[in-house]
Amino acid sequence: MLNTTGLALLLGTWASIYLLDAFLKSQKWSSRIYIDFLQKTGINISVAQIRWYTTCLNRVFLRMGQWKPRFLRLWFTAGVVFGLVAMLLSVCLLTLLAYNTLSRQPVEQQVLTPVMPGVNLPMNQITYYLLTLLVCGILHEVGHAIAAVREQVRVNGFGVFILALYPGAFVDLFTEHLQVISPVRQLRIYCAGVWHNFIIVVVAGIILFVLPWLLFFFYTSGSAVVIADVTEHSVVSGPRGLVFGDHVTSISGCRVTNIEDWVTCIKVSMKEPSMGNCMSMDKIRLQDIAQQKYKTVMGNIECCGNTSSTHLCFSYHTKASSELQHACLPARTTTDRTPCRLQSDCYIPQAEMVCVYPSLDNSTKFLRVQRSGKAPLLFLGHPLDLHYSVSISNYVPRYLFVPVNLPYVIETFCKYLISLSGALAIINVVPCYALDGQWILLAFIEFSLRSTVPDKETRGVIYALILLFGTLLLGTNIVIALWMLFR
């Protein structure tokens, strides 16, 4: 559900900024000083948007664009090949996705999914999301700028902006220079942005692949997972819950050595009934504090009266009676005993032993989360609540001074770079109005059809039809994605 408090805070912040800007511009004592400040710094404020524009990076772009001309020519030519192939693939992919959805054929996974904080993006991940957008946007525009310098197109300036909540970047190129160069040189400039987005994906993937070797001297892996974050006010937070830095080694006897094991154990705990524990009848009679038992609305038997935070209702069978028996026993000491699944697992000669199971409904599970050097966490609830309440990492620090969450931060940031930069490349290369694909298409048509279709108006009609198709295609997929998100 959308975080209404966050939305109200966002709207209030932008309203305050806009009103303050209007107030300072309208007052005699502040208007000249304020407007001079905005002009000198390159800041521009409008409704729900702040832009910063500068020319101080022009020399940097000039030096970068003049570095190793032959290499840059090959580099941006490779970008043209990637851009044209990516355009064809993205159009085919979006067409297939739209066709399958409209024809009601099953789509296993939505390729184009809007990311909205508070809706399908956890609020504790918003920093990664916004930082990734900013990095991808800046490197995308830097690609355009360097390619423009390489092709003798003047760079007027560079800027960044915040639109509502989303950051971005832009580069200002001299339009007259851009229009007079050849279509191939235009393609090198237009494709440079999505080419750099693809390179970001490759670099982030390589970092993820070599990360275990890069962190080997500071972290161990393969023996446990470490808690990198605990959601505030969640079911496992608090003084007796999981805390930052805990090493989890097992979940109800299911060994946890990495994130894949963690996910597997959570899935297993959802499918299988809770483990039981062996206990003698003498101990049960001694520790049982059962009150009048009753059947809950969920169908399970409750015998502790929901008044004790340390006791839990257990069920068991005995040889003397065919009916299911119940006892209210201390949860921690009972689950410290030998685990069992069948009554026969507890057989001891000349001793009346039974296997006691937590008396729970079908969706509730009793899990014992084993931690290194600490008492196990006893979790009562749905296993997914445990899964979504924590962030975990494969990397356990070797030394006390090594930060616990550094590998998690690197992994998460790289994953966001791969997903968002890849998505920006796919979307930006679509032949759609206001996207890079619009100008890539125009330059490609001029390059490929000028000799076979000499009439400029005919080429313009072909360009307009393809551009209209691409715009409608992308718009259709966005509508479908929003419908899938909010249905």
URLIN-V920948 format. One record per residue. RES is the residue in one small letter. SS is DSSP state (~ for helix, > for strand, _ for the rest). PHI is phi in degrees with one decimal (* if undefined). D_CENTER is the distance of its C-alpha to the mean C-alpha in Angstrom with 1 decimal. Layout:
RES_SS_PHI_D_CENTER / RES_SS_PHI_D_CENTER
//
This chain:
m___*_16.8 / l___-63.3_16.7 / n___-74.7_17.4 / t_~_-67.2_21.0 / t_~_-65.6_21.7 / g_~_-63.9_18.9 / l_~_-64.3_20.1 / a_~_-63.7_23.6 / l_~_-64.3_22.9 / l_~_-63.2_21.3 / l_~_-63.8_24.3 / g_~_-64.3_26.7 / t_~_-63.6_25.5 / w_~_-67.1_25.8 / a_~_-63.9_29.2 / s_~_-65.6_30.5 / i_~_-63.8_29.6 / y_~_-65.8_31.3 / l_~_-67.2_34.3 / l_~_-64.8_34.7 / d_~_-61.6_34.7 / a_~_-64.2_37.2 / f_~_-65.0_39.3 / l_~_-66.4_39.6 / k_~_-75.6_40.6 / s_~_-92.4_43.2 / q___-88.1_45.0 / k_~_-62.7_48.0 / w_~_-72.7_47.5 / s_~_-123.3_43.8 / s_~_-62.3_43.4 / r_~_-63.9_44.9 / i_~_-62.6_43.1 / y_~_-68.0_39.8 / i_~_-66.0_40.0 / d_~_-61.2_41.2 / f_~_-62.4_38.2 / l_~_-63.5_35.8 / q_~_-68.7_37.7 / k_~_-69.5_37.9 / t_~_-87.6_34.2 / g___78.6_33.0 / i_>_-91.1_31.1 / n_>_-133.9_31.1 / i_>_-115.4_30.1 / s_>_-135.4_30.0 / v___-65.7_28.5 / a___57.8_24.9 / q_>_-150.7_24.8 / i_>_-125.6_25.7 / r_>_-120.4_26.5 / w_>_-124.8_27.8 / y_>_-124.1_30.0 / t_>_-145.4_31.8 / t___-110.3_34.2 / c___-70.4_34.1 / l___-93.6_31.8 / n_~_-59.9_34.2 / r_~_-66.2_36.1 / v_~_-63.2_33.0 / f_~_-62.3_32.1 / l_~_-62.5_35.8 / r_~_-66.5_35.9 / m_~_-67.4_32.8 / g_~_-73.0_34.1 / q___-97.4_37.4 / w___-79.8_36.2 / k___45.8_37.3 / p_~_-55.4_38.0 / r_~_-64.5_38.4 / f_~_-63.0_35.0 / l_~_-64.1_33.3 / r_~_-62.4_35.2 / l_~_-65.1_34.0 / w_~_-60.1_30.4 / f_~_-78.7_30.2 / t_~_-67.5_32.3 / a_~_-60.7_29.7 / g_~_-63.7_27.2 / v_~_-64.5_29.6 / v_~_-59.1_29.7 / f_~_-62.1_25.9 / g_~_-61.0_25.7 / l_~_-69.8_28.4 / v_~_-65.0_27.1 / a_~_-64.6_23.5 / m_~_-62.1_25.1 / l_~_-62.4_27.1 / l_~_-65.8_24.2 / s_~_-66.5_21.9 / v_~_-65.1_24.9 / c_~_-62.5_25.7 / l_~_-64.6_22.2 / l_~_-69.0_21.9 / t_~_-64.3_25.5 / l_~_-63.2_25.0 / l_~_-64.9_22.0 / a_~_-64.6_24.0 / y_~_-63.7_27.1 / n_~_-62.6_25.7 / t_~_-70.3_24.2 / l_~_-69.3_27.4 / s___-89.3_29.6 / r___61.6_27.8 / q___-87.3_27.0 / p___-63.1_24.1 / v___-116.3_20.8 / e___-63.4_18.7 / q___-145.2_15.3 / q___-72.7_14.7 / v___-73.6_14.3 / l___-102.9_13.9 / t___-126.9_11.6 / p___-63.0_11.7 / v___-103.2_8.8 / m___-127.1_10.7 / p_>_-57.0_10.4 / g___87.3_12.2 / v___-108.5_12.2 / n___-121.8_9.0 / l_>_-124.9_6.7 / p___-58.6_8.1 / m_~_-64.9_10.5 / n_~_-76.7_10.1 / q_~_-105.1_6.8 / i_~_-67.3_8.7 / t_~_-63.9_10.5 / y_~_-59.4_8.0 / y_~_-63.0_7.2 / l_~_-69.0_11.0 / l_~_-63.9_12.1 / t_~_-64.4_10.5 / l_~_-58.7_12.1 / l_~_-65.9_15.2 / v_~_-61.9_15.5 / c_~_-63.5_15.0 / g_~_-65.6_17.4 / i_~_-65.6_19.9 / l_~_-66.3_20.1 / h_~_-61.2_20.5 / e_~_-72.0_23.4 / v_~_-61.9_24.9 / g_~_-58.8_25.2 / h_~_-59.6_27.2 / a_~_-64.8_29.3 / i_~_-65.1_30.3 / a_~_-64.0_31.1 / a_~_-63.8_33.2 / v_~_-61.6_35.2 / r_~_-60.5_35.7 / e___-100.0_37.2 / q___61.1_39.3 / v___-107.9_37.5 / r___-72.1_37.5 / v_>_-96.9_34.4 / n_>_-78.1_35.3 / g_>_178.4_32.3 / f_>_-139.6_28.6 / g_>_-154.2_26.5 / v_>_-128.0_23.2 / f_>_-149.2_22.4 / i_>_-124.5_20.4 / l_>_-108.9_20.5 / a___61.7_20.0 / l___-116.7_16.6 / y_>_-96.9_15.4 / p_>_-86.9_16.8 / g_>_-164.4_18.4 / a_>_-143.1_21.4 / f_>_-153.6_24.6 / v_>_-126.5_27.7 / d_>_-104.5_31.2 / l_>_-104.0_33.4 / f___-75.2_37.1 / t_~_-62.5_37.4 / e_~_-63.6_41.0 / h_~_-63.5_40.3 / l_~_-66.6_37.4 / q_~_-78.7_39.6 / v_~_-93.6_42.5 / i___-79.3_40.9 / s___-68.5_40.8 / p_~_-58.4_38.1 / v_~_-64.0_37.0 / r_~_-66.9_36.5 / q_~_-62.4_34.6 / l_~_-61.3_32.3 / r_~_-61.3_31.6 / i_~_-74.9_30.5 / y_~_-67.0_28.6 / c_~_-84.8_26.6 / a_~_-62.8_25.9 / g_~_-65.0_22.7 / v_~_-68.8_20.9 / w_~_-62.8_22.5 / h_~_-67.7_20.9 / n_~_-62.2_17.5 / f_~_-65.6_18.3 / i_~_-63.5_19.6 / i_~_-58.8_16.4 / v_~_-60.1_14.7 / v_~_-63.9_17.8 / v_~_-64.1_18.0 / a_~_-63.3_14.4 / g_~_-64.8_15.2 / i_~_-64.8_18.5 / i_~_-60.9_17.3 / l_~_-61.3_15.1 / f_~_-68.5_18.3 / v_~_-93.2_20.8 / l_~_-56.4_18.9 / p_~_-57.3_20.9 / w_~_-75.5_24.1 / l_~_-66.7_23.2 / l___-100.7_22.6 / f___-57.8_25.5 / f___-77.1_28.0 / f___-117.9_25.9 / y_>_-137.0_23.9 / t_>_-108.3_24.8 / s___-146.6_22.9 / g___94.8_24.0 / s___-116.8_25.7 / a___-169.1_23.2 / v_>_-115.5_19.6 / v_>_-114.2_19.2 / i_>_-76.5_17.6 / a_>_-93.2_15.4 / d_>_-165.4_14.7 / v_>_-125.1_16.3 / t___-63.3_15.4 / e___-64.7_18.5 / h___62.9_21.1 / s___-85.8_19.4 / v___-71.1_21.7 / v___-112.9_21.7 / s___-84.8_22.0 / g___111.5_25.5 / p___-63.2_28.3 / r___-98.3_28.6 / g___-91.6_24.9 / l___-74.6_22.4 / v___-129.7_22.0 / f___-55.8_20.2 / g___97.9_21.6 / d___-63.0_22.9 / h_>_-101.8_23.4 / v_>_-94.9_23.0 / t_>_-110.7_25.3 / s_>_-162.1_25.7 / i_>_-126.6_25.1 / s___51.4_28.5 / g___84.9_29.9 / c_>_-86.6_27.0 / r_>_-67.3_26.4 / v___-119.5_23.0 / t___-116.3_22.9 / n___-156.8_19.3 / i_~_-63.9_15.9 / e_~_-61.5_17.3 / d_~_-62.4_20.3 / w_~_-57.6_18.4 / v_~_-62.6_16.8 / t_~_-61.6_20.2 / c_~_-64.6_22.1 / i_~_-63.4_20.1 / k_~_-64.2_20.9 / v_~_-62.9_24.4 / s_~_-65.4_24.9 / m_~_-74.5_24.0 / k_~_-87.4_26.6 / e___-93.9_29.4 / p___-68.2_31.5 / s___-61.6_31.4 / m___-65.1_33.5 / g_>_-102.5_37.0 / n_>_-138.9_39.1 / c_>_-75.7_42.8 / m_>_-153.8_45.1 / s_>_-80.1_48.9 / m_~_-62.9_50.5 / d_~_-62.1_52.4 / k_~_-66.0_49.1 / i_~_-63.2_47.9 / r_~_-63.5_51.1 / l_~_-73.9_51.0 / q_~_-100.4_47.5 / d___-68.7_47.1 / i___-122.5_47.0 / a___-60.2_46.3 / q___-98.9_47.3 / q___-66.1_48.1 / k___-85.0_45.5 / y_>_-150.7_44.2 / k_>_-95.7_41.8 / t___-80.4_38.6 / v___-66.3_37.3 / m___-85.7_34.7 / g___99.9_37.6 / n___-93.7_37.6 / i_>_-90.9_40.4 / e_>_-114.6_40.1 / c___-127.8_42.8 / c___-103.0_41.5 / g___73.7_41.6 / n___56.1_38.1 / t___-107.6_39.8 / s___-108.9_38.9 / s___-92.6_35.7 / t___-111.8_37.0 / h_>_-111.2_38.6 / l_>_-143.1_37.3 / c_>_-80.1_39.3 / f_>_-115.1_39.9 / s_>_-117.3_41.8 / y_>_-163.6_44.1 / h___-111.7_47.1 / t___-125.4_50.5 / k___-69.1_53.5 / a___-76.3_55.7 / s___-140.5_53.8 / s___-84.9_52.0 / e___-78.8_50.0 / l___-73.9_46.6 / q_>_-98.1_47.1 / h_>_-135.8_44.8 / a_>_-147.4_44.7 / c_>_-94.8_42.8 / l_>_-121.7_42.0 / p_>_-63.3_40.1 / a_~_-64.4_36.6 / r_~_-70.2_36.1 / t_~_-68.7_39.5 / t_~_-68.5_39.5 / t_~_-78.9_36.3 / d___-73.3_37.5 / r___-78.8_40.1 / t___-58.5_40.0 / p_>_-71.8_37.4 / c_>_-152.5_38.8 / r___-119.4_38.0 / l___-122.0_41.7 / q_~_-60.1_44.8 / s_~_-67.4_46.3 / d_~_-66.6_43.8 / c_~_-105.0_45.6 / y___-64.6_49.1 / i_>_-136.0_51.4 / p___-56.4_55.2 / q___59.8_57.2 / a_>_-142.8_54.2 / e___-88.9_52.8 / m_>_-110.2_49.1 / v_>_-133.5_46.4 / c_>_-102.5_42.7 / v_>_-97.4_41.1 / y_>_-117.4_37.9 / p_>_-61.0_35.8 / s___-87.0_36.9 / l___-132.4_33.7 / d___-78.2_32.6 / n___-65.7_30.8 / s___-89.4_27.2 / t___-91.1_27.7 / k_>_-125.3_27.6 / f_>_-107.6_29.1 / l_>_-114.9_27.1 / r_>_-113.6_28.3 / v_>_-93.1_25.6 / q_>_-83.1_27.6 / r_>_-122.7_26.9 / s___-70.6_28.8 / g___75.1_31.5 / k___-138.5_30.8 / a___-67.0_31.9 / p___-64.8_29.6 / l_>_-84.1_27.4 / l_>_-97.6_28.8 / f_>_-110.0_26.2 / l_>_-122.7_27.5 / g_>_159.3_25.2 / h___-80.9_22.8 / p_~_-56.6_20.9 / l_~_-65.4_17.5 / d_~_-63.3_18.1 / l_~_-66.3_18.4 / h_~_-62.0_15.3 / y_~_-84.8_13.0 / s___-88.5_15.0 / v_>_-133.7_14.2 / s_>_-113.5_11.9 / i_>_-124.3_14.0 / s_>_-134.9_14.9 / n___-76.5_17.5 / y___-101.7_19.4 / v_>_-101.1_22.3 / p_>_-61.5_24.1 / r___-80.1_27.7 / y___-127.9_29.0 / l___-67.2_28.8 / f___-79.7_28.2 / v___-80.5_25.0 / p___-64.4_21.8 / v___-69.2_19.9 / n___-93.7_16.4 / l_~_-60.0_16.8 / p_~_-60.4_15.7 / y_~_-62.9_12.5 / v_~_-62.7_11.9 / i_~_-64.4_12.9 / e_~_-61.2_10.9 / t_~_-64.1_7.5 / f_~_-63.6_8.8 / c_~_-64.8_10.2 / k_~_-65.0_7.3 / y_~_-66.1_5.9 / l_~_-61.4_9.6 / i_~_-63.5_10.2 / s_~_-71.7_8.1 / l_~_-75.3_9.0 / s_~_-66.6_12.4 / g_~_-63.8_13.2 / a_~_-64.9_12.7 / l_~_-62.4_14.8 / a_~_-65.4_17.4 / i_~_-64.6_17.7 / i_~_-73.6_18.1 / n_~_-64.7_20.2 / v___-87.4_22.6 / v___-66.0_23.5 / p___-69.5_27.1 / c___-135.7_26.4 / y___-56.2_28.0 / a___75.0_26.5 / l___-109.6_24.2 / d_~_-58.7_25.2 / g_~_-59.1_26.1 / q_~_-60.8_29.0 / w_~_-79.8_30.6 / i_~_-63.0_29.9 / l_~_-61.9_31.6 / l_~_-61.1_34.5 / a_~_-66.9_35.2 / f_~_-67.8_34.9 / i_~_-63.9_37.4 / e_~_-64.2_39.8 / f_~_-73.1_39.5 / s_~_-93.4_40.0 / l_~_-109.6_42.2 / r___-61.1_44.5 / s___-80.9_47.2 / t___-87.0_47.0 / v___-121.9_46.5 / p___-68.4_48.6 / d___-74.2_48.5 / k_~_-66.0_45.9 / e_~_-66.2_45.8 / t_~_-64.9_45.0 / r_~_-62.1_42.2 / g_~_-65.1_40.9 / v_~_-67.1_41.1 / i_~_-59.5_39.1 / y_~_-60.5_36.5 / a_~_-65.4_36.3 / l_~_-65.8_36.1 / i_~_-64.3_33.3 / l_~_-65.1_31.4 / l_~_-64.3_32.0 / f_~_-60.8_30.8 / g_~_-62.4_27.5 / t_~_-65.6_27.0 / l_~_-64.3_27.8 / l_~_-63.3_25.6 / l_~_-65.9_22.5 / g_~_-61.3_23.5 / t_~_-62.2_24.0 / n_~_-66.1_20.6 / i_~_-65.9_19.0 / v_~_-62.1_21.3 / i_~_-61.8_20.5 / a_~_-64.5_16.7 / l_~_-66.1_17.5 / w_~_-65.1_20.0 / m_~_-64.9_17.8 / l_~_-75.7_15.3 / f_~_-106.0_18.2 / r___-68.0_20.8
//
